[in-house]
Amino acid sequence: MADLHGILETRIARGDRVVYLGNYLGHGEAILATLDELLSFRHSFLTIPGVEPQDIVYLRGAQEEMWRKLLQIQLASAPAEVFDWMIGQGVGSTLRAYGGDPDAAYARFREGVLSTTKWTGQLREQVKSRPGHDQLLASLHRAACSEGGELLLVHAGIDPHRPLSEQGDAFWWGSGYFADIVEPFQGFRRVIRGYDRDHSGVQFGPVTASIDGGCGFSGPLNAVCFDLTGRIADRIEV
């Protein structure tokens, strides 16, 4: 990500907006470094004259949604089963990055709600011990759109049969309909997603775009600049 940011810093200009499309946590060994790099670039971007804090947005990806749920797992009726599923989806890397032990978690679940609550509290404190991490993770958005409603940016997809306010988990896990969207969704010229389970790279449909090159799974990391017509104005791949 640092390499991509280095290139981006030479191209970005006043009037540009930056939207990250999620999955900063999860698979890989550089989770803490990734969040540190996000914060470092934010500081650099905000030094550009005329740039405002709202000009940089971070979306919540599936990994961040799982982490949020993990920190509330004491409320689950079957925490061990929920945790099994999360581990299968990659949350273990984030847990270890913040000093947690996936194997020890099961003992906490067996001990009950109070022990599990204490465990999740300790994880929260570990996040807070890393400068800026807690604030960044608390600021994540479900989706983003351009001011005039031309572009909609999401993590994994949308369900075109539901209004934007009722997308729910479709934002994080997709709906299976993304590739079939051929008509503008609620007036947006293009819907752009950052996560594709097939990691197919930059793919364009009639009114959609998918930009997942497989970063974290032996593929490149993409940054794509869209103009307000929905066309690609610039692209970085590292």
trRosetta pair geometry for C-beta under 8 A, 3 or more apart (Angstrom, degrees):
i j d omega theta_ij theta_ji phi_ij phi_ji
1 4 5.6 -54 -153 37 40 111
1 5 6.2 41 151 -20 70 105
1 34 5.9 95 8 -132 150 78
1 37 4.9 123 97 114 122 150
1 38 7.5 -33 154 -59 150 70
1 221 6.4 -122 -87 173 62 172
2 5 5.6 -53 -146 38 33 112
2 6 6.4 40 152 -26 64 102
2 37 5.4 -109 -70 -132 81 133
3 6 5.7 -50 -152 29 31 115
3 7 6.9 26 153 -12 62 102
3 238 4.6 172 105 -174 118 154
4 7 6.0 -58 -156 38 34 106
4 8 6.1 34 149 -21 69 110
4 221 5.5 -88 -51 103 144 123
4 223 5.6 133 -176 -18 121 124
4 236 5.8 126 -147 125 86 130
4 238 4.7 -143 -70 19 82 136
5 8 5.3 -55 -141 39 34 115
5 9 6.2 43 158 -30 66 100
5 37 6.7 -161 -12 174 149 105
5 40 7.8 78 155 94 167 100
5 41 4.6 -114 -137 -95 135 129
5 44 7.8 103 174 55 117 146
6 9 6.0 -47 -151 24 27 113
6 10 7.5 22 152 -14 56 102
7 10 6.1 -62 -165 32 38 108
7 11 6.8 11 150 -3 70 115
7 236 5.1 152 104 -137 137 138
7 238 7.0 179 4 -57 138 125
8 11 5.9 -77 -150 46 37 101
8 12 5.5 34 163 -32 79 112
8 41 7.7 33 77 -151 132 131
8 223 6.0 -37 -82 110 119 169
8 236 6.3 -101 -69 -2 80 164
9 12 6.4 -42 -120 25 26 109
9 41 7.8 -130 -67 -137 103 92
9 44 6.4 -40 -109 144 120 139
11 225 7.9 -125 136 -39 128 146
11 234 6.3 173 172 166 143 160
11 236 7.7 -170 25 -56 152 123
12 16 5.1 -125 -157 61 82 155
12 18 7.3 -8 -127 -66 139 114
12 45 7.0 -44 123 -122 157 93
12 48 7.3 -103 118 -67 106 158
13 16 5.6 105 59 -16 58 114
13 48 7.7 170 -161 -164 27 144
14 48 5.8 -169 -76 152 76 115
14 49 6.4 -33 -84 82 132 72
14 50 4.4 47 -144 69 124 133
14 51 6.5 -125 -118 -54 72 80
15 50 7.6 -4 -44 121 61 134
16 55 7.5 88 96 178 54 118
16 225 7.4 -52 -138 -131 117 117
17 55 5.2 -128 -117 -163 71 73
17 56 7.4 -173 -166 -77 62 40
17 57 7.4 12 172 5 104 105
17 146 7.6 165 41 -112 153 77
18 45 6.3 -71 8 -139 149 159
18 55 6.8 60 22 139 79 76
18 56 4.6 -1 66 -116 106 80
18 57 7.2 171 94 27 59 63
19 56 7.8 -176 -76 -156 40 44
19 57 4.7 -8 -114 66 78 102
19 58 7.9 176 -159 -82 53 24
19 59 6.8 44 177 -25 94 104
19 144 5.0 -153 -129 69 136 154
19 153 5.1 71 129 107 155 166
20 24 7.2 31 153 -60 137 113
20 38 6.9 -7 -61 -131 168 118
20 57 7.2 -160 28 98 69 54
20 58 4.8 -5 58 -119 113 68
20 59 6.4 -153 95 22 62 76
20 194 7.8 46 171 -97 47 167
21 59 5.3 2 -140 44 36 131
21 61 7.0 75 132 -79 57 105
21 153 6.4 -112 -100 171 99 105
21 154 7.5 54 -149 106 100 26
21 155 5.6 150 171 -113 78 53
21 192 7.8 -106 -97 125 137 94
21 193 7.0 125 -170 -178 139 40
21 194 2.5 139 113 -26 143 150
21 195 6.9 -169 132 -23 111 78
21 211 7.6 124 16 62 160 111
22 58 7.8 116 -77 175 54 72
22 59 4.6 -64 -47 97 95 94
22 60 5.9 32 -110 128 114 19
22 61 2.3 141 164 -60 109 93
22 62 7.0 93 151 5 131 56
22 63 7.3 153 166 36 89 87
22 64 6.3 -115 -148 13 91 119
22 140 7.8 79 -102 -156 87 123
22 155 3.9 3 20 -120 152 113
22 156 7.8 -69 73 -36 146 79
22 172 7.7 -144 179 -120 161 74
22 194 5.9 150 40 72 85 133
22 195 6.4 -58 81 -29 112 122
23 26 5.8 -35 -158 19 83 141
23 61 3.7 -110 -39 137 62 166
23 62 6.4 13 -79 42 96 79
23 63 4.8 94 -124 12 63 119
23 64 7.4 -123 -76 -13 31 89
23 155 7.3 127 -21 -159 90 111
23 194 7.4 -162 22 116 109 116
23 195 5.9 111 -18 -83 137 126
23 216 7.5 -109 147 1 121 158
24 31 7.5 102 140 -151 69 72
24 34 5.3 177 -172 130 85 124
24 35 6.0 96 151 -77 129 75
24 38 6.3 -16 -132 -42 144 148
24 58 7.7 -18 -26 -161 138 121
24 61 7.1 148 0 21 63 127
24 63 7.2 -154 49 81 45 128
24 64 6.8 41 37 -60 88 112
25 31 5.6 44 -132 -145 59 117
25 34 7.9 -173 -76 76 38 135
25 35 8.0 22 -71 -55 77 112
25 61 7.7 -177 39 67 81 112
25 63 4.2 -169 78 139 88 121
25 64 5.7 128 21 -73 119 64
25 67 5.5 12 96 -39 169 141
25 91 7.9 23 137 -126 118 62
25 93 7.6 160 171 91 72 98
25 94 4.3 29 -176 -93 113 129
25 97 7.9 -149 -142 42 87 147
26 31 7.4 155 38 -101 36 115
26 61 7.9 -74 -19 103 135 126
26 62 7.8 50 -76 88 143 85
26 63 3.5 -90 -48 -114 115 142
26 66 7.9 84 -88 50 96 130
26 89 7.9 -70 -133 135 109 77
26 90 4.3 36 -163 128 91 128
26 91 6.9 -46 -111 -87 66 41
26 93 5.9 53 159 60 27 122
26 94 6.1 -7 -62 -39 30 109
26 216 7.3 35 98 -165 108 156
27 63 7.9 -114 0 -94 68 139
27 90 4.7 -59 -55 -147 79 132
27 93 5.7 123 -117 6 21 158
27 216 4.8 107 87 174 115 119
27 217 7.2 32 110 -63 158 79
28 31 6.5 142 87 -53 93 76
28 34 7.8 74 98 -35 137 136
28 93 6.2 91 52 178 43 155
28 216 5.2 -90 -45 -133 122 93
29 93 7.2 -110 -81 -154 42 113
30 33 4.4 -57 -171 53 86 118
30 34 5.4 101 123 -37 88 92
31 34 5.7 -52 -149 28 28 114
31 35 6.9 21 157 -11 62 102
31 93 6.2 149 -42 137 133 99
31 94 5.7 172 -146 -105 163 64
31 97 4.1 -59 62 -95 130 168
32 35 6.1 -55 -153 38 34 106
32 36 6.3 35 149 -19 66 108
32 97 5.3 -178 -36 -179 93 113
32 98 7.9 146 -75 -71 106 64
32 130 6.3 -131 -144 -126 104 150
32 133 7.7 -43 -135 -89 74 139
33 36 5.4 -54 -146 39 34 115
33 37 6.2 36 154 -22 67 105
34 37 5.7 -55 -149 35 30 111
34 38 6.6 34 151 -21 63 102
35 38 5.5 -47 -148 31 36 115
35 39 6.5 34 154 -16 65 104
35 130 7.1 65 95 135 135 139
35 132 7.5 171 151 102 101 98
35 133 5.3 48 146 -111 149 91
35 136 6.2 161 -160 74 104 155
35 137 8.0 -23 -128 -50 134 94
36 39 5.9 -59 -153 38 32 110
36 40 6.3 33 150 -22 66 107
36 130 7.7 -100 -69 179 92 114
36 132 7.8 111 -111 67 53 125
37 40 5.5 -51 -143 35 34 114
37 41 6.4 31 159 -16 66 104
38 41 6.2 -58 -149 38 27 105
38 42 6.4 32 152 -24 62 107
38 58 7.2 57 -176 -98 137 132
38 136 6.5 101 103 -148 128 150
39 42 5.5 -50 -148 31 33 116
39 43 6.7 35 154 -20 64 101
39 131 7.8 157 148 111 168 84
39 132 4.5 73 -117 132 151 155
39 133 8.0 -79 -45 -69 137 52
39 136 6.3 -97 -74 -64 99 137
40 43 5.9 -53 -156 32 32 111
40 44 6.6 29 149 -15 65 107
41 44 5.4 -55 -149 39 39 113
41 45 6.0 41 154 -23 71 105
42 45 5.7 -54 -144 36 29 111
42 46 6.3 25 159 -17 64 109
42 56 5.7 170 -125 115 87 160
43 46 6.1 -61 -149 37 26 108
43 47 7.1 32 152 -28 60 102
44 47 6.0 -55 -162 21 34 113
45 48 6.2 -37 -175 3 46 112
45 51 6.1 -141 151 164 75 161
45 55 7.5 -150 148 98 118 109
45 56 5.7 100 101 -64 150 140
46 51 5.6 -146 -128 104 40 119
46 53 6.6 16 -113 -88 123 62
46 56 7.4 -85 -61 4 88 134
47 51 7.7 18 54 48 22 128
48 51 4.3 68 72 -14 96 129
51 55 5.2 -112 -161 52 81 152
51 56 7.9 37 177 -26 116 100
52 55 5.1 114 60 -17 67 103
53 56 7.1 -74 -171 40 43 90
54 57 7.5 18 -173 -66 54 94
57 141 5.8 -24 -175 17 108 138
57 144 4.9 115 117 -96 156 148
58 136 6.6 27 35 -172 169 86
58 139 6.3 75 49 99 115 96
58 140 5.3 -72 109 -109 97 68
58 141 6.8 136 80 15 50 84
59 140 6.4 55 169 -168 19 88
59 141 5.4 -58 -107 72 57 80
59 142 7.2 5 -149 149 86 9
59 143 6.7 34 -124 -102 118 28
59 144 6.3 -111 -72 -11 104 105
59 153 6.9 -136 -52 124 142 99
59 154 7.1 156 -155 -154 155 30
59 155 5.2 -168 132 -64 129 90
59 194 7.3 156 60 16 136 136
60 64 4.6 -127 -153 91 76 128
60 65 5.6 96 154 -59 112 83
60 68 7.6 -3 -154 -20 133 139
60 140 3.8 96 -67 146 87 130
60 141 6.7 -161 -8 71 86 27
60 142 6.2 -23 36 -94 112 43
60 155 6.8 -69 91 -51 48 142
60 171 7.7 52 78 128 92 125
60 172 7.1 -42 118 -87 90 108
61 64 5.2 95 50 13 67 99
61 65 7.0 -122 104 -5 35 92
61 155 4.6 164 -111 -145 63 134
61 156 7.5 103 -148 -39 75 95
61 172 6.6 115 177 -133 37 84
61 194 7.4 -81 -98 83 113 121
61 195 6.3 113 -144 -38 111 141
62 65 5.6 -55 -146 37 32 113
62 66 6.4 33 155 -19 65 104
62 89 7.2 -109 145 172 117 128
62 155 6.7 166 -28 142 71 140
62 156 6.3 46 -43 -41 110 137
62 172 4.3 126 -89 178 70 95
62 173 6.1 94 -103 -74 121 65
62 195 6.8 -148 -1 124 111 174
63 66 5.8 -52 -149 35 31 110
63 67 6.4 32 152 -19 64 105
63 89 7.9 -171 -97 136 66 102
63 90 6.4 -55 -107 94 104 118
63 91 7.1 166 -147 -92 75 69
63 94 6.8 148 178 -44 107 140
64 67 5.5 -50 -146 36 35 113
64 68 6.4 41 152 -22 64 102
64 137 6.5 -169 -148 -141 110 89
64 140 5.7 164 147 -104 153 173
65 68 5.6 -50 -150 33 32 114
65 69 6.5 29 151 -14 63 106
65 169 8.0 133 164 -126 160 77
65 172 4.7 -29 4 -114 156 157
66 69 5.6 -58 -149 40 34 110
66 70 6.2 40 151 -27 68 103
66 86 5.2 146 -169 -135 119 101
66 89 6.1 -169 -90 95 159 133
66 90 7.9 118 62 70 161 78
66 91 4.9 -125 134 -80 130 122
67 70 5.4 -47 -145 30 33 116
67 71 6.7 32 156 -17 63 102
67 91 6.5 172 -75 -137 67 105
67 94 5.5 -83 -92 135 118 158
67 137 7.4 -79 104 -151 134 134
68 71 6.1 -59 -157 35 29 108
68 72 7.1 6 150 1 61 110
68 137 7.8 179 -75 170 89 108
69 72 5.8 -73 -153 49 37 99
69 73 6.7 71 145 -72 68 76
69 82 7.5 -124 145 171 119 127
69 86 7.4 -160 88 -90 114 130
70 73 5.3 -10 -153 -37 41 117
70 83 7.5 86 -123 -108 92 80
70 86 6.1 122 -79 -161 107 165
70 91 6.0 159 -58 -178 143 145
70 95 7.3 -118 173 -80 158 104
70 120 7.3 180 138 -119 66 105
70 123 7.6 -77 124 125 106 166
71 120 5.1 128 -153 -167 52 111
71 123 6.1 -140 -105 93 87 125
71 124 6.1 94 -146 -70 123 94
72 75 5.1 -22 162 19 90 119
72 76 7.8 111 117 -33 75 85
72 120 7.1 125 -67 -166 20 159
73 76 5.2 -30 -163 5 60 120
73 79 4.8 94 161 -138 100 108
73 82 6.1 -176 -138 92 102 133
73 83 6.5 55 -153 -67 150 96
73 109 8.0 -58 134 -94 119 103
73 116 6.5 -108 96 176 91 123
73 120 6.4 174 36 -76 86 132
74 79 6.9 1 -98 -85 29 143
74 113 5.2 95 -172 -153 102 72
74 116 4.1 157 -98 108 92 113
74 117 4.5 47 -96 -70 170 73
74 120 5.9 -117 -20 4 109 138
76 79 4.5 127 72 -83 116 66
76 82 4.7 -74 -161 -5 164 153
78 81 4.1 9 130 25 117 119
78 82 6.3 138 92 -19 73 88
79 82 5.5 -58 -145 40 36 111
79 83 5.9 37 157 -22 70 108
79 109 4.6 -156 88 -127 119 115
79 116 6.2 -87 -122 -133 178 154
80 83 5.6 -55 -145 38 29 113
80 84 6.5 39 152 -27 63 100
80 106 6.0 59 -119 -128 106 84
80 109 4.8 144 -62 131 87 161
80 110 7.9 46 -63 -56 129 72
81 84 5.6 -44 -150 26 33 116
81 85 6.9 30 153 -15 61 102
82 85 5.9 -58 -159 36 33 109
82 86 6.4 32 148 -19 67 108
83 86 5.5 -53 -145 37 36 113
83 87 6.3 39 155 -23 68 102
83 102 7.9 158 171 -155 114 85
83 105 6.0 -172 -157 125 154 137
83 106 7.4 -166 90 -80 151 72
83 109 7.0 -119 0 -59 145 146
84 87 5.9 -55 -151 33 28 111
84 88 6.7 28 151 -17 61 107
85 88 5.7 -57 -156 36 33 114
85 89 6.5 23 151 -13 66 110
86 89 5.7 -65 -151 41 34 107
86 91 4.1 -20 163 19 99 142
86 92 7.9 136 123 -41 84 67
87 90 8.0 125 -174 -9 28 10
87 91 6.1 -78 -83 54 37 90
87 92 4.9 52 -137 -48 79 109
87 102 6.0 95 -109 -152 122 137
90 93 6.0 -24 178 15 77 111
90 94 7.8 72 134 -7 77 97
91 94 5.5 -55 -164 40 57 112
91 95 6.0 60 141 -26 79 104
92 95 5.4 -54 -145 36 36 115
92 96 6.3 32 159 -16 69 104
92 102 4.8 -14 -127 -66 102 143
93 96 6.0 -55 -148 38 29 106
93 97 6.3 35 152 -26 63 107
94 97 5.5 -52 -147 31 33 116
94 98 6.7 10 161 0 65 106
95 98 6.5 -73 -155 47 26 94
95 100 3.9 -77 178 77 84 126
95 101 7.7 -123 142 3 111 7
95 102 5.7 102 94 -68 148 82
95 105 7.6 -44 -164 -51 150 136
95 123 7.5 -48 -134 -123 73 128
96 99 7.6 76 -171 -52 33 7
96 100 6.3 -94 -75 67 31 70
96 101 7.5 63 -101 -97 74 39
96 102 7.2 -41 -55 -23 91 95
98 123 5.9 72 119 -153 133 79
98 126 4.2 115 177 121 95 131
98 127 5.9 -14 -131 -65 139 69
98 130 7.9 -95 -113 -14 89 129
99 123 7.9 -173 68 -113 88 62
99 126 4.9 -148 35 -128 119 145
100 104 7.7 -144 -178 60 69 110
100 105 7.0 37 174 -64 113 107
100 123 5.7 8 -66 -99 126 106
100 126 7.4 -151 -41 31 85 165
101 104 3.8 57 87 13 116 113
101 105 6.9 -170 92 -28 62 76
102 105 5.7 -42 -158 8 36 119
103 106 6.7 -47 -175 16 41 107
104 107 5.7 -48 -167 29 54 114
104 108 6.9 55 142 -19 74 101
105 108 5.6 -56 -159 34 42 113
105 109 6.5 42 148 -21 72 102
105 119 6.8 130 -125 167 70 152
106 109 5.5 -49 -149 33 38 113
106 110 6.5 38 153 -19 67 103
107 110 5.8 -54 -150 36 33 111
107 111 6.5 34 152 -22 65 107
108 111 5.7 -57 -150 34 32 113
108 115 4.8 -160 -153 132 71 102
108 116 4.9 120 147 -91 102 61
108 118 7.7 -142 -144 65 118 88
108 119 4.4 12 -144 -37 160 152
109 116 5.8 58 -94 -86 49 120
111 114 7.6 -86 129 68 98 78
111 115 3.6 15 99 24 126 161
111 116 7.3 170 70 -36 90 73
112 115 5.6 93 60 18 67 101
112 116 6.9 -128 111 -4 33 98
113 116 5.7 -62 -144 41 29 110
113 117 6.0 32 158 -23 67 108
114 117 5.7 -52 -145 34 28 112
114 118 6.5 31 154 -19 62 104
115 118 5.7 -52 -151 34 32 112
115 119 6.5 35 149 -21 64 105
116 119 5.4 -53 -151 34 35 115
116 120 6.5 29 155 -14 67 103
117 120 6.0 -53 -145 39 32 105
117 121 6.3 37 152 -23 63 107
118 121 5.5 -55 -150 35 31 116
118 122 6.6 35 151 -22 63 102
119 122 5.8 -52 -154 30 32 112
119 123 6.8 32 149 -17 63 102
120 123 5.4 -48 -151 34 40 115
120 124 6.5 46 149 -23 66 100
121 124 5.5 -49 -151 32 36 114
121 125 6.6 35 151 -18 65 103
122 125 5.6 -52 -151 35 35 112
122 126 6.6 40 149 -22 64 102
123 126 5.5 -50 -152 31 36 115
123 127 6.7 38 150 -19 65 100
124 127 5.7 -52 -154 33 34 112
124 128 6.4 31 150 -16 66 107
124 134 7.8 65 -171 -112 73 118
125 128 5.5 -54 -146 40 36 112
125 129 6.4 46 151 -32 65 101
126 129 5.6 -47 -151 23 33 117
126 130 7.6 25 153 -14 59 97
127 130 6.4 -63 -166 31 37 103
127 133 5.2 -134 -174 111 75 120
127 134 5.1 111 129 -77 101 84
127 137 6.8 -52 -173 26 136 149
128 133 7.5 -138 -87 69 20 98
128 134 4.7 19 -94 -43 65 143
130 133 4.0 38 88 -7 110 135
130 134 7.7 142 64 -22 79 77
132 135 5.5 -66 -153 46 48 110
132 136 5.7 48 154 -25 81 108
133 136 5.8 -57 -146 36 29 109
133 137 6.2 19 162 -11 66 110
134 137 6.1 -60 -145 42 27 104
134 138 6.1 24 157 -18 64 113
135 138 5.8 -61 -145 40 28 110
135 139 6.3 24 157 -23 63 113
136 139 5.9 -66 -151 33 29 109
136 140 7.7 53 152 -51 60 84
137 140 6.3 -19 -162 -20 40 114
141 144 5.8 80 100 -62 145 88
142 167 7.6 147 162 66 122 122
142 171 5.5 -42 -176 -152 86 172
143 152 6.5 -4 173 -173 122 90
143 153 6.6 158 -169 81 71 55
143 154 4.9 -21 -117 -95 100 79
143 155 8.0 -108 -91 -9 68 75
143 164 7.1 -114 61 -167 158 106
143 167 7.5 70 -37 39 137 155
143 171 6.1 -115 -58 -125 98 125
144 152 7.7 155 86 -158 45 47
144 153 4.6 -14 65 60 91 108
145 149 6.1 14 157 -116 130 47
145 151 6.2 170 -153 90 62 57
145 152 4.9 -19 -100 -103 97 62
145 153 6.9 -179 -82 16 42 75
145 188 6.9 -106 -134 -104 117 120
146 149 6.7 -105 76 -10 80 10
146 150 4.8 -23 63 47 138 87
146 151 4.4 72 -13 39 114 92
146 228 6.1 163 169 -119 166 91
148 228 6.7 38 52 -156 128 132
149 187 5.7 1 151 115 125 117
149 188 6.4 -116 169 -90 72 67
150 188 6.7 85 159 -149 22 63
150 189 4.8 -10 -170 14 74 117
150 190 7.5 15 150 27 75 81
150 228 4.5 73 72 -170 168 82
150 229 7.3 -60 -175 -80 135 19
150 230 6.9 -142 159 -49 100 84
151 188 6.4 78 -134 -162 13 104
151 189 6.6 -39 -72 56 57 92
151 190 5.6 -13 -117 67 77 89
151 191 7.9 150 -164 -95 58 28
151 192 6.3 3 -171 -1 105 116
151 226 6.0 126 -107 106 151 139
151 228 6.9 -117 -21 -131 107 54
151 230 6.4 161 -90 -92 94 75
152 158 7.6 13 125 -41 137 147
152 164 7.6 -126 -136 -113 142 126
152 185 6.8 -73 30 80 150 116
152 186 7.9 70 -52 65 149 106
152 188 4.3 -35 -13 -126 109 163
152 190 7.4 -163 34 99 71 47
152 191 4.8 -20 72 -112 106 73
152 192 7.1 169 87 22 51 71
153 191 7.9 169 -84 -162 27 53
153 192 4.9 -21 -108 69 73 102
153 193 7.7 157 -160 -85 54 33
153 194 7.7 43 -176 -31 94 100
154 157 6.4 -143 106 0 133 3
154 158 5.8 152 -7 -50 171 92
154 167 7.9 -113 -129 170 140 164
154 171 5.5 -124 -162 -139 110 77
154 191 6.6 -3 11 -175 113 97
154 192 7.3 154 26 80 65 50
154 193 5.2 -27 77 -101 85 80
154 194 7.8 -152 98 9 44 81
155 171 5.6 71 33 161 103 75
155 172 5.7 11 79 -105 140 48
155 193 6.6 17 113 -154 21 84
155 194 5.8 -52 -145 48 45 100
155 195 5.4 7 162 14 75 117
156 170 7.6 -150 84 162 98 46
156 171 6.6 101 40 151 86 32
156 172 5.6 50 15 171 128 17
156 173 5.8 139 93 30 158 1
156 174 4.2 -100 144 -48 105 80
156 193 5.9 46 -165 -165 11 126
156 194 7.7 -58 -69 61 44 66
156 195 4.4 -39 -93 75 77 111
156 196 7.7 153 -144 -77 69 35
156 197 7.9 43 -150 -41 113 84
157 170 5.9 -89 96 172 85 83
157 171 7.5 -161 66 -120 47 22
157 173 7.8 -56 42 97 106 37
157 174 3.5 65 21 -124 135 71
157 175 5.4 -141 119 11 125 78
157 177 7.3 141 169 59 129 71
157 178 4.1 -96 -129 -66 119 125
157 193 5.5 1 -72 -99 53 154
158 162 7.7 -142 175 61 85 93
158 164 7.6 -36 -140 -111 132 66
158 167 5.6 -67 -136 -125 79 127
158 170 5.6 69 -144 135 32 125
158 171 7.2 22 -91 -85 65 58
158 175 6.5 -29 119 0 25 129
158 177 7.7 -67 92 76 58 108
158 178 7.0 108 39 -96 61 85
158 181 7.7 51 67 -71 101 151
158 185 6.5 89 93 -167 150 166
158 191 6.1 -85 12 -165 129 151
159 162 4.5 43 89 17 111 108
159 167 6.2 164 27 -134 90 72
159 170 4.4 -109 -20 -105 94 160
159 175 3.9 154 -82 -107 78 159
159 177 6.0 88 -131 31 54 135
160 175 7.8 -168 1 78 63 151
160 177 5.6 -127 12 130 97 140
160 180 7.9 -123 14 90 137 90
160 181 5.3 157 -59 -105 139 103
160 183 7.9 108 -166 63 143 90
160 185 5.5 -115 -122 -106 91 112
161 177 7.4 169 -8 -60 94 173
162 166 4.6 -119 178 92 114 102
162 167 5.8 154 97 -89 126 50
162 168 7.8 -37 135 14 166 94
162 170 7.1 160 46 7 135 154
163 166 5.2 68 60 21 80 102
163 167 8.0 -107 97 -44 43 73
163 186 7.0 92 -142 -82 68 137
164 167 6.2 -19 -160 -31 38 112
164 186 5.9 -79 -34 24 109 169
167 170 4.5 -105 -178 59 84 111
167 171 5.1 86 123 -43 127 91
168 171 7.2 -171 96 5 25 93
169 172 5.6 -65 -161 47 61 100
169 173 5.2 4 156 21 97 113
170 173 6.8 -77 -118 60 25 74
170 174 6.5 0 -161 -177 63 12
170 175 4.4 5 -133 -60 111 103
174 178 5.9 -63 -151 -22 106 126
174 193 7.7 61 -95 -158 97 158
174 195 7.6 -129 -46 98 108 96
174 197 7.1 -105 15 -19 148 108
175 178 6.7 128 49 -39 83 78
177 180 5.1 -75 -165 50 64 110
177 181 6.4 80 139 -50 88 87
178 181 6.1 -40 -160 -1 36 113
178 191 7.9 -130 -144 104 90 127
178 193 6.5 -32 -146 -4 146 153
178 208 6.2 140 177 -155 83 158
178 210 7.2 86 144 -71 135 122
179 205 6.5 173 -149 -77 49 138
179 208 7.6 -134 -108 73 32 154
181 185 6.4 -25 -160 -50 132 113
181 191 6.7 -14 113 40 160 133
181 205 6.4 100 73 110 79 152
181 206 7.8 -142 114 57 65 92
181 207 6.1 -94 132 70 99 100
181 208 5.2 97 74 -44 117 127
182 205 6.9 -108 -94 163 60 113
182 206 4.8 54 -148 38 67 139
182 207 6.7 116 -166 14 22 103
183 206 7.8 10 -58 98 28 131
183 207 6.6 -24 121 10 10 150
184 187 6.1 28 143 -128 125 10
184 188 5.9 179 -169 68 91 50
184 189 6.3 -34 -118 -105 117 29
184 207 5.2 -154 -86 -141 53 154
185 188 5.4 -13 69 43 78 107
185 191 5.6 23 30 -47 133 130
185 207 7.0 158 -6 127 81 132
188 191 5.9 83 107 -64 139 76
188 207 7.6 117 102 173 82 112
189 207 6.8 -141 165 -145 39 92
189 228 7.7 91 35 163 146 57
189 229 6.6 -111 151 -170 159 36
189 230 4.5 -138 123 -38 111 127
190 207 5.6 -154 -106 -174 53 58
190 208 6.6 152 -160 -100 75 19
190 209 5.9 25 176 -5 122 105
190 226 7.0 -135 78 -165 144 148
190 230 3.4 132 -19 -132 133 122
191 207 6.6 50 11 132 85 84
191 208 5.1 -24 66 -112 88 76
191 209 7.5 180 88 27 45 66
192 208 7.4 156 -84 -166 37 56
192 209 4.6 -11 -112 66 80 102
192 210 7.7 174 -158 -79 54 31
192 211 6.9 13 -173 -9 98 114
192 224 7.8 -150 -156 81 135 126
192 226 6.6 -131 -67 -28 151 155
193 196 6.8 109 106 -60 117 81
193 208 7.4 -3 2 -171 100 103
193 209 7.4 177 25 90 62 55
193 210 5.2 -12 65 -111 97 74
193 211 7.4 176 86 20 49 74
193 212 7.5 -33 116 -26 87 106
194 211 6.0 -32 -117 63 54 95
194 212 6.1 100 163 -69 44 88
195 212 5.4 78 -131 -80 27 139
196 199 6.0 166 83 -69 91 25
196 200 5.4 -66 117 20 149 90
196 203 7.4 72 -76 25 166 127
196 210 4.7 65 -60 178 130 131
196 212 4.0 -169 24 44 88 132
199 212 5.2 -101 -122 132 53 104
199 213 6.5 24 -176 143 86 18
199 214 3.3 75 178 -80 136 85
199 217 5.7 -123 -67 70 164 134
199 219 5.3 168 169 5 128 160
200 203 5.3 15 108 -37 119 133
200 210 6.6 43 63 106 105 129
200 212 6.8 60 37 75 59 89
201 211 7.7 -29 166 -153 37 38
201 212 7.3 -74 -57 85 12 48
201 213 4.9 44 -108 -107 62 73
201 214 7.6 -28 -62 -7 65 94
201 219 7.6 -133 -74 -172 77 133
201 222 7.4 119 -152 -52 59 145
202 209 7.2 -13 -163 -172 78 97
202 210 7.2 166 -145 87 32 56
202 211 5.2 12 -102 -119 75 68
202 213 7.3 -8 -30 -69 70 94
202 222 6.2 169 -59 -148 98 159
202 224 6.4 127 -112 -78 124 141
202 232 7.7 41 -175 -85 142 147
202 235 7.0 -25 -69 -137 161 140
203 209 7.1 161 83 -156 51 50
203 210 4.5 -2 53 55 99 102
203 211 8.0 -151 25 -70 62 38
204 208 7.2 158 -160 87 44 60
204 209 5.4 -13 -106 -105 68 79
205 208 3.9 22 46 49 116 98
205 209 7.3 -144 26 -65 72 39
207 230 7.5 -50 -145 -160 56 163
209 224 7.5 -134 150 108 138 157
209 226 7.3 176 38 -87 162 134
209 230 7.4 177 -24 -174 125 91
211 222 4.8 -139 168 99 98 137
211 224 5.0 -127 -120 1 147 133
212 215 7.7 -117 -159 18 68 83
212 222 7.4 -150 -108 29 13 124
213 219 4.6 -166 137 148 72 115
213 220 4.2 -37 129 69 145 78
213 221 6.6 -156 57 -86 120 11
213 222 4.7 124 -14 -29 120 109
213 237 6.5 119 -70 -138 168 106
214 217 4.6 -92 -173 72 87 99
214 218 6.3 -30 140 71 121 58
214 219 2.2 80 77 18 106 146
214 220 7.0 58 59 31 82 46
215 219 5.8 -84 -50 85 36 82
215 220 6.4 -34 -73 127 84 25
215 221 3.9 58 -91 -83 140 76
215 222 7.5 -143 -31 4 118 67
216 219 7.8 -20 43 46 50 82
220 237 4.7 39 145 -178 147 93
220 238 6.1 154 -160 75 98 29
221 237 7.3 161 78 -152 45 51
221 238 5.4 -19 57 63 94 84
222 235 7.1 -28 -161 -165 96 93
222 236 7.1 147 -158 83 47 59
222 237 5.3 -12 -102 -101 73 79
223 235 7.2 160 87 -156 57 46
223 236 4.3 5 54 53 101 106
223 237 7.9 -159 28 -68 63 42
224 232 5.9 -66 -168 -126 106 102
224 234 7.5 166 -159 89 44 55
224 235 5.1 -3 -113 -111 73 83
224 236 7.8 -148 -68 29 40 63
225 232 6.9 94 74 -163 60 62
225 233 4.5 -69 111 67 104 96
225 234 3.9 25 36 50 127 90
225 235 7.0 -131 23 -63 76 46
226 230 6.1 -16 -171 -143 120 32
226 231 6.8 146 -152 74 71 30
226 232 6.3 -51 -98 -98 63 44
226 233 6.5 127 -143 5 12 94
227 230 7.4 -48 75 16 66 19
227 231 5.4 -5 42 60 103 84
227 233 4.7 101 -41 -51 93 122
232 235 5.8 3 -176 -51 127 109
